[in-house]
């Protein structure tokens, strides 16, 4: 049997659009069996960015037989299924898109995405969009905090084109996922960068009777700037299944202080002689630390540990 490699572009109800990597032709892919065997229970066995092995049959159709090992995943916790839900895989960057004024920028949302980006070795970039409508003092304050931590922060507008060149530089020769809450202008940014994106989404939405103006599933585009993955607007980005003892390593500002803590296992909560808590307001942002405590309290295995 002649197996070929395909890249998953998008999928709805276990029917996938896949790109054959050598010919660059797009096929409709389905699982050879009822499910795809991946070795573990998964909410999303295939997502944009996945590479799969399969073979062509009939007219432009593919039986998907195996998923190639992923280098990383951008995931969140799906409370209803009680499982990690992979959003996209094999990405280089994640652009966390926020609004400059409304809807309100939420640092707790950003910090959760940053934690998973750090865990998965994905480069995060924070985007402040809709700056033509003004930037709130709260957003300016958070922007400075993230800049001081070494994160790239870009300010953009689809009306004035400010920051668009910088976004394209991030995308160049890479695979980049855009993520953000509904209403932050994420899809508008993508449509400005790749004019074919809107047309593609509308065609697919019409075929599967979905809304045409809201992204309801992740979908990737091969643009001149690089590979772009658009994702649905996300209300909550839970990470409850992250091991609680690892969380401190993904708040990178703790690193310079943690080595001076009295206990190597210090969680930087209420332990004596903790150098991290001693540095609050003087090297460590109180807002970021509040975010750390909030995330830590939500982690499943920490709840049992703290009892």
KEKE-3310 file (N, C-alpha, C; in steps of 0.2 Angstrom, whole numbers, plus 5000, padded with zeros to 4 digits):
npx = (5004:5003:5007:5005:5010:5000:4993:4983:4970:4958:4943:4927:4915:4922:4926:4938:4948:4962:4979:4989:5006:5017:5011:5003:4990:4972:4962:4948:4947:4944:4943:4950:4945:4932:4936:4951:4966:4976:4982:4978:4964:4956:4950:4950:4956:4962:4968:4970:4986:4991:5000:4997:4996:4991:4980:4976:4960:4947:4939:4948:4948:4953:4959:4962:4975:4985:4992:5005:5018:5016:5025:5022:5007:4994:4983:4968:4958:4944:4929:4917:4919:4929:4942:4958:4958:4964:4969:4976:4990:5008:5014:5023:5022:5011:4998:4991:4977:4970:4958:4960:4952:4938:4930:4935:4952:4959:4969:4970:4966:4976:4987:4985:4986:4999:5006:5003:5010:5023:5025:5024:5034:5031:5032:5025:5016:5009:4995:4988:4974:4963:4967:4964:4953:4957:4967:4965:4969:4971:4975:4986:4994:4995:5002:5014:5019:5020:5029:5040:5043:5049:5041:5035:5025:5013:5005:4990:4980:4966:4961:4969:4980:4991:5005:5003:5013:5023:5016:5016:5029:5031:5024:5031:5038:5034:5022:5008:4997:4982:4974:4960:4948:4930:4926:4937:4943:4950:4948:4947:4959:4966:4960:4964:4978:4978:4969:4961:4957:4944:4935:4937:4933:4920:4915:4917:4909:4896:4894:4893:4883:4885:4887:4892:4900:4907:4921:4920:4927:4943:4955:4967:4977:4987:4997:5005:5013:5015:5010:4994:4984:4967:4957:4942:4933:4937:4929:4933:4949:4954:4965:4966:4971:4985:5000:5001:5013:5022:5018:5024:5036:5033:5030:5040:5046:5049:5060:5073:5072:5068:5078:5084:5075:5070:5066:5067:5056:5047:5032:5029:5019:5014:5025:5039:5052:5052:5058:5052:5039:5044:5049:5038:5031:5043:5051:5044:5028:5013:5001:5003:5007:4995:4988:4995:4992:4978:4977:4984:4976:4965:4970:4968:4975:4981:4971:4968:4980:4981:4972)
npy = (4994:5011:5023:5040:5057:5069:5085:5091:5102:5108:5102:5094:5086:5073:5073:5078:5091:5089:5092:5086:5083:5083:5085:5096:5096:5096:5085:5076:5069:5054:5044:5027:5017:5017:5026:5036:5028:5033:5030:5035:5042:5055:5072:5079:5071:5074:5090:5106:5107:5095:5081:5067:5050:5042:5035:5037:5036:5032:5047:5060:5057:5052:5039:5040:5034:5035:5046:5057:5059:5073:5089:5099:5105:5116:5118:5117:5115:5105:5106:5100:5088:5083:5082:5086:5097:5098:5112:5117:5110:5108:5121:5136:5149:5158:5170:5180:5188:5203:5216:5234:5242:5238:5222:5220:5219:5204:5199:5187:5177:5179:5175:5162:5156:5160:5151:5139:5140:5142:5129:5121:5125:5135:5150:5165:5179:5194:5203:5219:5224:5235:5248:5260:5264:5269:5267:5259:5264:5253:5243:5248:5247:5233:5230:5235:5227:5215:5217:5220:5208:5202:5198:5199:5213:5218:5232:5235:5239:5236:5246:5257:5251:5250:5242:5230:5226:5222:5211:5202:5200:5191:5180:5176:5163:5153:5143:5149:5152:5160:5167:5171:5180:5181:5194:5202:5205:5196:5188:5197:5203:5193:5191:5203:5201:5190:5189:5179:5172:5175:5172:5158:5153:5157:5149:5136:5137:5139:5126:5118:5123:5133:5148:5162:5173:5171:5162:5145:5134:5128:5132:5132:5142:5143:5156:5170:5175:5165:5150:5151:5149:5150:5152:5147:5160:5161:5159:5154:5149:5136:5127:5116:5103:5104:5099:5104:5106:5110:5123:5134:5135:5140:5154:5165:5175:5171:5164:5170:5172:5161:5152:5156:5153:5145:5132:5119:5114:5124:5132:5145:5151:5151:5148:5148:5160:5163:5168:5173:5178:5188:5197:5203:5217:5222:5218:5207:5207:5212:5209:5199:5189:5187:5182:5170:5163:5162:5153:5142:5138:5133:5121:5104:5094:5101:5105:5094:5092:5103:5102)
npz = (5000:4996:5006:5009:5014:5022:5026:5039:5036:5040:5050:5051:5060:5059:5046:5035:5028:5019:5015:5002:5004:4994:4981:4984:4982:4987:4997:5002:5018:5028:5042:5042:5050:5062:5072:5075:5079:5092:5103:5115:5125:5117:5115:5103:5090:5078:5071:5064:5057:5060:5054:5044:5039:5025:5012:4994:4987:4975:4969:4973:4987:5003:5014:5030:5040:5050:5063:5063:5075:5085:5087:5096:5105:5105:5118:5128:5142:5141:5149:5149:5143:5151:5147:5139:5126:5111:5101:5090:5081:5080:5079:5077:5082:5093:5091:5103:5103:5107:5112:5111:5119:5120:5117:5135:5139:5146:5158:5164:5155:5145:5152:5155:5142:5139:5148:5143:5131:5135:5141:5130:5121:5112:5103:5110:5105:5110:5104:5103:5097:5087:5089:5084:5090:5101:5116:5132:5149:5157:5148:5143:5154:5156:5145:5146:5157:5151:5141:5148:5153:5143:5132:5116:5111:5100:5093:5084:5069:5059:5051:5050:5047:5055:5063:5055:5046:5055:5061:5050:5048:5059:5055:5044:5035:5044:5055:5062:5075:5078:5092:5103:5112:5108:5097:5097:5085:5078:5066:5057:5056:5051:5038:5032:5031:5023:5009:5004:5014:5020:5010:5008:5021:5021:5010:5015:5027:5022:5015:5026:5033:5043:5053:5044:5048:5059:5066:5068:5070:5070:5057:5044:5033:5019:5016:5008:5018:5027:5036:5042:5056:5060:5074:5084:5093:5109:5125:5138:5144:5150:5160:5168:5170:5170:5178:5195:5201:5191:5187:5192:5184:5172:5174:5170:5176:5189:5189:5192:5205:5212:5215:5227:5236:5252:5252:5240:5233:5234:5232:5231:5238:5252:5259:5271:5270:5256:5241:5230:5234:5242:5233:5227:5219:5217:5206:5203:5196:5204:5199:5190:5199:5206:5196:5194:5207:5206:5194:5199:5210:5203:5197:5195:5202:5212:5220:5228:5234:5242:5252)
capx = (5000:5007:5005:5007:5009:4995:4993:4976:4968:4952:4939:4920:4912:4926:4927:4944:4951:4969:4984:4995:5012:5021:5008:5000:4982:4968:4958:4943:4949:4940:4946:4949:4940:4927:4940:4958:4969:4981:4985:4975:4958:4957:4944:4952:4961:4965:4967:4975:4993:4993:5002:4994:4998:4985:4981:4970:4955:4941:4940:4951:4947:4959:4958:4967:4977:4989:4994:5012:5020:5016:5030:5019:5000:4991:4978:4964:4954:4936:4926:4911:4922:4934:4948:4962:4956:4969:4966:4980:4997:5014:5015:5029:5020:5004:4997:4986:4974:4966:4956:4963:4947:4932:4930:4940:4958:4959:4976:4970:4966:4983:4992:4984:4989:5006:5008:5004:5015:5029:5025:5024:5039:5028:5033:5019:5016:5003:4993:4983:4971:4958:4970:4962:4948:4960:4969:4963:4974:4972:4978:4993:4998:4997:5006:5021:5021:5022:5035:5046:5045:5052:5036:5034:5018:5011:4998:4988:4973:4965:4958:4975:4986:4997:5007:5002:5019:5026:5013:5018:5036:5031:5021:5035:5041:5032:5015:5006:4990:4979:4969:4958:4941:4926:4925:4943:4945:4955:4947:4948:4966:4968:4957:4968:4984:4977:4962:4958:4954:4937:4932:4938:4929:4913:4913:4916:4903:4890:4894:4891:4877:4887:4887:4897:4904:4911:4924:4917:4931:4950:4956:4973:4978:4994:4997:5012:5017:5017:5004:4990:4978:4962:4953:4936:4933:4936:4927:4937:4955:4955:4971:4965:4975:4992:5002:5002:5020:5025:5016:5029:5041:5030:5030:5047:5049:5050:5066:5079:5071:5066:5084:5085:5070:5073:5064:5068:5049:5043:5027:5028:5012:5014:5031:5043:5058:5051:5061:5047:5034:5048:5050:5032:5031:5050:5054:5038:5022:5008:4995:5005:5007:4988:4986:4998:4988:4972:4978:4986:4970:4961:4972:4965:4979:4983:4965:4969:4986:4980:4967)
capy = (5000:5017:5028:5047:5062:5074:5090:5093:5110:5109:5096:5095:5079:5068:5074:5082:5093:5087:5094:5081:5087:5083:5088:5102:5095:5095:5080:5075:5063:5051:5038:5021:5014:5022:5031:5036:5025:5037:5027:5038:5045:5062:5075:5081:5067:5078:5097:5109:5107:5088:5077:5061:5045:5039:5033:5040:5031:5036:5054:5065:5056:5049:5036:5042:5028:5036:5053:5057:5062:5080:5092:5102:5106:5122:5115:5119:5109:5105:5104:5095:5081:5082:5080:5091:5098:5101:5117:5116:5107:5109:5128:5140:5155:5159:5177:5181:5194:5207:5223:5239:5245:5234:5220:5222:5214:5200:5196:5180:5173:5179:5172:5154:5155:5160:5145:5133:5142:5140:5122:5117:5128:5139:5157:5169:5186:5198:5208:5223:5226:5240:5254:5266:5267:5272:5262:5260:5264:5246:5239:5251:5244:5226:5230:5237:5222:5209:5219:5220:5201:5200:5196:5204:5216:5222:5236:5234:5241:5235:5252:5262:5246:5250:5235:5224:5224:5218:5204:5198:5197:5186:5175:5174:5156:5149:5141:5154:5151:5166:5165:5177:5180:5184:5202:5206:5207:5191:5186:5203:5204:5187:5193:5209:5198:5185:5191:5173:5168:5176:5168:5151:5152:5157:5143:5130:5138:5137:5119:5114:5126:5136:5155:5164:5178:5169:5156:5140:5128:5130:5131:5134:5144:5144:5162:5172:5177:5159:5146:5154:5145:5154:5148:5150:5164:5157:5162:5152:5145:5132:5123:5113:5097:5105:5097:5110:5108:5113:5129:5140:5136:5144:5161:5165:5180:5168:5160:5173:5173:5154:5148:5158:5150:5140:5125:5118:5112:5130:5134:5152:5153:5153:5145:5153:5161:5162:5174:5175:5182:5194:5201:5206:5224:5224:5213:5203:5211:5209:5207:5193:5185:5186:5177:5163:5160:5160:5147:5137:5136:5129:5115:5098:5090:5106:5105:5088:5093:5109:5100)
capz = (5000:4995:5010:5007:5020:5022:5032:5040:5035:5045:5050:5054:5061:5057:5039:5036:5022:5020:5009:5001:5005:4988:4975:4986:4981:4993:4997:5008:5022:5033:5046:5039:5054:5065:5075:5074:5085:5094:5109:5121:5124:5115:5112:5096:5087:5072:5071:5059:5058:5061:5048:5044:5034:5022:5004:4990:4984:4972:4966:4978:4994:5007:5020:5035:5044:5056:5064:5064:5081:5085:5090:5101:5104:5109:5121:5133:5146:5140:5156:5148:5141:5156:5143:5136:5119:5106:5096:5084:5083:5076:5078:5079:5086:5094:5092:5107:5100:5112:5110:5114:5123:5121:5124:5140:5140:5152:5159:5166:5149:5142:5156:5154:5135:5140:5152:5138:5126:5138:5142:5123:5117:5106:5104:5111:5104:5112:5100:5105:5091:5087:5093:5081:5094:5108:5121:5139:5153:5159:5142:5143:5160:5155:5139:5149:5161:5147:5138:5153:5154:5137:5127:5110:5111:5094:5092:5077:5067:5052:5048:5049:5045:5060:5066:5051:5044:5061:5061:5044:5050:5064:5051:5039:5035:5050:5056:5067:5077:5081:5097:5106:5114:5103:5097:5097:5078:5076:5059:5052:5055:5046:5032:5030:5029:5018:5007:5002:5020:5021:5004:5010:5027:5019:5006:5020:5031:5018:5014:5032:5036:5049:5052:5039:5050:5065:5065:5073:5070:5068:5050:5042:5027:5017:5013:5006:5024:5031:5037:5047:5059:5063:5079:5086:5098:5115:5131:5143:5142:5156:5160:5175:5170:5170:5185:5199:5203:5186:5185:5193:5179:5166:5175:5169:5180:5195:5189:5195:5213:5215:5217:5233:5241:5257:5250:5232:5231:5236:5227:5231:5240:5259:5262:5274:5267:5249:5238:5225:5237:5245:5227:5225:5218:5216:5202:5201:5196:5209:5195:5187:5204:5207:5191:5196:5212:5203:5190:5204:5214:5198:5195:5198:5207:5218:5225:5232:5238:5247:5257)
cpx = (5004:5004:5009:5006:5004:4995:4985:4975:4963:4948:4932:4917:4915:4927:4932:4946:4959:4973:4989:5001:5017:5018:5004:4992:4979:4963:4953:4946:4945:4945:4945:4945:4935:4930:4947:4962:4976:4985:4983:4968:4959:4950:4944:4957:4965:4963:4971:4982:4996:4995:5000:4996:4991:4986:4975:4966:4949:4944:4942:4948:4953:4956:4964:4969:4981:4991:5001:5013:5020:5022:5028:5011:4998:4984:4974:4960:4947:4933:4920:4913:4927:4940:4952:4959:4961:4966:4969:4987:5002:5015:5021:5028:5013:5003:4991:4983:4969:4963:4959:4959:4942:4932:4936:4946:4958:4965:4976:4970:4973:4988:4991:4987:4997:5009:5009:5009:5022:5030:5027:5030:5036:5029:5027:5020:5009:5001:4987:4980:4966:4961:4968:4956:4950:4962:4968:4969:4976:4976:4985:4997:5000:5002:5013:5023:5023:5028:5041:5048:5048:5048:5035:5026:5018:5005:4996:4981:4972:4962:4964:4981:4992:4998:5006:5008:5023:5023:5015:5025:5036:5029:5026:5039:5040:5024:5013:4999:4988:4973:4967:4950:4937:4926:4931:4946:4950:4955:4948:4955:4969:4966:4961:4975:4983:4970:4958:4955:4947:4933:4932:4933:4922:4910:4912:4910:4897:4889:4891:4886:4879:4887:4893:4902:4908:4914:4922:4921:4938:4951:4962:4973:4986:4994:5004:5016:5019:5010:5001:4985:4973:4958:4947:4937:4932:4934:4931:4943:4957:4961:4972:4969:4982:4994:5004:5009:5024:5024:5021:5035:5039:5028:5037:5050:5051:5057:5072:5078:5071:5072:5086:5080:5073:5072:5064:5061:5045:5038:5025:5021:5012:5020:5035:5049:5058:5053:5056:5042:5038:5049:5044:5032:5038:5054:5049:5032:5016:5002:4997:5005:5000:4985:4989:4994:4981:4972:4979:4980:4965:4963:4970:4969:4981:4977:4966:4975:4985:4975:4970)
cpy = (5006:5023:5035:5051:5067:5079:5092:5100:5112:5102:5097:5088:5074:5067:5079:5085:5092:5089:5089:5085:5088:5086:5094:5102:5094:5090:5080:5068:5061:5046:5032:5017:5019:5027:5030:5033:5030:5035:5030:5041:5053:5065:5077:5077:5070:5085:5100:5109:5100:5085:5070:5057:5042:5037:5035:5034:5035:5042:5059:5064:5052:5045:5037:5036:5030:5043:5052:5061:5070:5083:5096:5103:5112:5119:5119:5114:5110:5102:5099:5088:5079:5079:5086:5091:5102:5106:5117:5113:5109:5116:5131:5145:5155:5167:5177:5188:5197:5213:5228:5243:5240:5229:5220:5217:5211:5196:5189:5175:5173:5175:5164:5152:5155:5154:5140:5134:5140:5133:5119:5120:5131:5146:5161:5176:5189:5203:5212:5226:5232:5246:5260:5269:5269:5266:5263:5260:5257:5242:5241:5248:5237:5225:5230:5231:5216:5211:5219:5213:5198:5197:5201:5206:5220:5226:5236:5237:5239:5241:5257:5258:5247:5243:5229:5222:5220:5211:5200:5196:5191:5179:5172:5167:5152:5147:5145:5153:5158:5164:5171:5176:5183:5191:5206:5207:5202:5189:5191:5204:5199:5189:5199:5206:5193:5186:5185:5170:5169:5172:5160:5149:5152:5151:5137:5131:5136:5130:5115:5118:5130:5144:5157:5170:5177:5162:5151:5134:5131:5128:5135:5137:5145:5150:5164:5173:5171:5155:5150:5150:5150:5149:5151:5155:5160:5161:5161:5148:5141:5128:5118:5106:5097:5103:5103:5112:5110:5120:5135:5141:5140:5151:5163:5170:5177:5165:5164:5174:5166:5151:5150:5156:5145:5133:5124:5117:5118:5131:5141:5155:5156:5150:5150:5154:5160:5169:5177:5180:5189:5199:5204:5214:5226:5219:5208:5207:5208:5206:5200:5187:5183:5181:5170:5160:5158:5154:5141:5134:5132:5123:5109:5095:5094:5106:5100:5089:5098:5107:5098)
cpz = (5000:4999:5008:5014:5018:5028:5033:5040:5040:5045:5054:5054:5058:5050:5039:5029:5023:5013:5008:5000:4998:4982:4977:4984:4987:4992:5003:5012:5027:5036:5042:5043:5057:5069:5073:5080:5086:5100:5116:5120:5122:5113:5105:5093:5082:5072:5066:5061:5059:5054:5049:5038:5031:5015:5001:4987:4981:4969:4972:4985:4997:5013:5025:5040:5050:5057:5066:5071:5081:5089:5096:5100:5108:5112:5126:5136:5144:5146:5154:5146:5146:5152:5141:5129:5115:5101:5090:5086:5078:5074:5080:5084:5088:5095:5097:5106:5106:5109:5114:5119:5125:5116:5128:5139:5146:5153:5161:5160:5145:5146:5155:5147:5135:5143:5147:5133:5128:5139:5135:5119:5111:5108:5104:5109:5106:5107:5103:5099:5092:5090:5090:5085:5101:5112:5128:5143:5156:5154:5142:5148:5159:5150:5142:5153:5156:5143:5142:5155:5148:5131:5122:5111:5105:5095:5085:5076:5060:5048:5046:5046:5049:5063:5061:5048:5049:5062:5056:5045:5055:5060:5046:5040:5041:5050:5062:5069:5080:5086:5101:5108:5108:5103:5097:5090:5075:5068:5055:5051:5050:5039:5028:5027:5023:5015:5005:5008:5021:5016:5006:5016:5025:5015:5011:5024:5028:5016:5020:5036:5042:5047:5048:5042:5057:5064:5070:5073:5068:5060:5048:5035:5025:5013:5011:5012:5028:5032:5043:5049:5062:5068:5081:5092:5105:5122:5137:5141:5148:5155:5166:5175:5170:5177:5189:5200:5197:5184:5186:5188:5173:5168:5175:5173:5187:5195:5192:5203:5216:5218:5224:5238:5246:5255:5242:5229:5232:5230:5227:5233:5248:5263:5265:5270:5259:5246:5233:5228:5240:5239:5224:5225:5217:5212:5199:5202:5200:5205:5192:5193:5206:5202:5192:5202:5210:5199:5195:5208:5210:5196:5199:5204:5213:5223:5230:5237:5243:5252:5264)
residu = (UNK:UNK:UNK:UNK:UNK:UNK:UNK:UNK:UNK:UNK:UNK:UNK:UNK:UNK:UNK:UNK:UNK:UNK:UNK:UNK:UNK:UNK:UNK:UNK:UNK:UNK:UNK:UNK:UNK:UNK:UNK:UNK:UNK:UNK:UNK:UNK:UNK:UNK:UNK:UNK:UNK:UNK:UNK:UNK:UNK:UNK:UNK:UNK:UNK:UNK:UNK:UNK:UNK:UNK:UNK:UNK:UNK:UNK:UNK:UNK:UNK:UNK:UNK:UNK:UNK:UNK:UNK:UNK:UNK:UNK:UNK:UNK:UNK:UNK:UNK:UNK:UNK:UNK:UNK:UNK:UNK:UNK:UNK:UNK:UNK:UNK:UNK:UNK:UNK:UNK:UNK:UNK:UNK:UNK:UNK:UNK:UNK:UNK:UNK:UNK:UNK:UNK:UNK:UNK:UNK:UNK:UNK:UNK:UNK:UNK:UNK:UNK:UNK:UNK:UNK:UNK:UNK:UNK:UNK:UNK:UNK:UNK:UNK:UNK:UNK:UNK:UNK:UNK:UNK:UNK:UNK:UNK:UNK:UNK:UNK:UNK:UNK:UNK:UNK:UNK:UNK:UNK:UNK:UNK:UNK:UNK:UNK:UNK:UNK:UNK:UNK:UNK:UNK:UNK:UNK:UNK:UNK:UNK:UNK:UNK:UNK:UNK:UNK:UNK:UNK:UNK:UNK:UNK:UNK:UNK:UNK:UNK:UNK:UNK:UNK:UNK:UNK:UNK:UNK:UNK:UNK:UNK:UNK:UNK:UNK:UNK:UNK:UNK:UNK:UNK:UNK:UNK:UNK:UNK:UNK:UNK:UNK:UNK:UNK:UNK:UNK:UNK:UNK:UNK:UNK:UNK:UNK:UNK:UNK:UNK:UNK:UNK:UNK:UNK:UNK:UNK:UNK:UNK:UNK:UNK:UNK:UNK:UNK:UNK:UNK:UNK:UNK:UNK:UNK:UNK:UNK:UNK:UNK:UNK:UNK:UNK:UNK:UNK:UNK:UNK:UNK:UNK:UNK:UNK:UNK:UNK:UNK:UNK:UNK:UNK:UNK:UNK:UNK:UNK:UNK:UNK:UNK:UNK:UNK:UNK:UNK:UNK:UNK:UNK:UNK:UNK:UNK:UNK:UNK:UNK:UNK:UNK:UNK:UNK:UNK:UNK:UNK:UNK:UNK:UNK:UNK:UNK:UNK:UNK:UNK:UNK:UNK:UNK:UNK:UNK:UNK:UNK:UNK:UNK:UNK:UNK:UNK:UNK:UNK:UNK:UNK:UNK:UNK:UNK:UNK:UNK:UNK)
# end
